[in-house]
Amino acid sequence: MKVGIIGAGLAGLAAGLELADRGHDVEVLERRPWAGGATYSFDDDETGDEVDNGQHLFMECTTAYRAFLERLGTLHLTYRQERLRVPVYDEDGRRSELWASNLPLGLHLAPALLRYKHLSWRQKAEIVRAMLALQFMPVHQRWRLEHISFEEWLLERGQSADTIREYWDFLVIPTLNCRAHQASASQALFVLEEGFQKSPSAAALAVPAVGLSKLHVEPAIRAIEERGGKVSMRAGVERIEVEEGQVAALVLRGDERRTCDAYVSALAPWRLAPLLPEEVRSEGPFAGLAEFEPAPILNLHLWFDRPVADFPFAAFIRSEVQWAFNRSRLGGEAETAGQRLVLSISAPGELFSLGQEEVCERVLPQLRRALPAASEAELVRYRVTKEPEATFVPAPGLSRPGARTPLRNFFLAGSYTDTGWPATMESAVRSGLAAARAVEAGGA
């Protein structure tokens, strides 16, 4: 079967590799000169360092993405924890740690929480109350979680505003790329259950030790091509032609047409909708595409003349820094001559509209206040990368489509589809595999 895949992001590459593995003739079409979607890397023009468009990490519980890397033979190019342990700095540089223990009943974080310096005893009691409520929630109460915000659920369980801001937002912002009042309770609680209650090792973190293009983009392209498939760059689809209830062709720039037996869209929902004929956009899952709202992520890359951090990565509370990743240490580089950090800022708000210099002038002093060694170091270079469509906002009531559509030979992939997971690399890979299975099943 000849299959055309629109979009060479992680979902499109996962679908393409799975279909090529199953013996199908695959072509992945990408409008940009490079593949990877929201997960790629490039060489910095001044230092030559490989820079990711956005810092990514994954967890031990993200089994599909981990299996994808194993399939590509690149899992060894990551820094992986056996058990969660993260240093957390407050705005004045006081350090505490969160780690996972072996306690039953999903209370893996409880011992760390008891010793955690950044919250009061009142806040800790509120958190334990909410975690127990989640652990023993009756099944019949779960139906409404899709329709209320995480903040509503927390308020119903006696969580105060400062606890929501300083703990629950601290957990959901990096995983959902939004705050508790924006996220559906269902999606936020899924993250807590899957990552922090399922098993002691589930929340163990893993970080790429190389650029994302080397980790999974370039290896996936090679794997597809080795199986007889093709990944075409600068091949943007301008419109999708539909005839008699199925896709007849993809029309590229210059009216070039691609005809296949089946088609997979691995585009973001706001990218797919304009390509469909107007009469189709109101059908089935297509009607809901307009409900998805893109959410940006910002990264500040900092090159210092000396080491400023003694950790591979760390989180920050009451600060816009959020997370800092020591790319020098993660990449196994010598840190004596300097050190490169990446500050990852999810749900950046007004920061996203600022210029590179403005972002650095605003965020760097916060890092230096929290890490005294950074105050003494000279900043050699900085660079801001912005991903305006990094994820979608998992709002209450949002209906995520499955792989199948009303068009018999047209299927959907992408982290926004109904994988159950938030908009992560895990969701992207799962969606690609689901689309490949649906193609083989013929939409039946």
Helices and strands as residue ranges (DSSP letters): E 2-6, H 10-21, E 25-29, E 41-43, E 50-52, E 58-59, H 63-72, G 75-77, E 78-80, E 85-89, E 95-99, H 110-115, H 121-135, G 139-147, H 150-156, H 161-163, I 164-168, H 169-176, H 185-191, I 192-197, E 205-208, H 212-212, I 213-217, H 218-226, E 230-232, E 237-243, E 246-252, G 253-255, E 257-258, E 262-265, H 269-272, G 273-275, G 284-291, E 294-304, E 313-316, E 323-326, H 327-330, E 339-346, G 349-353, H 356-370, H 372-376, E 379-392, E 410-412, H 425-441
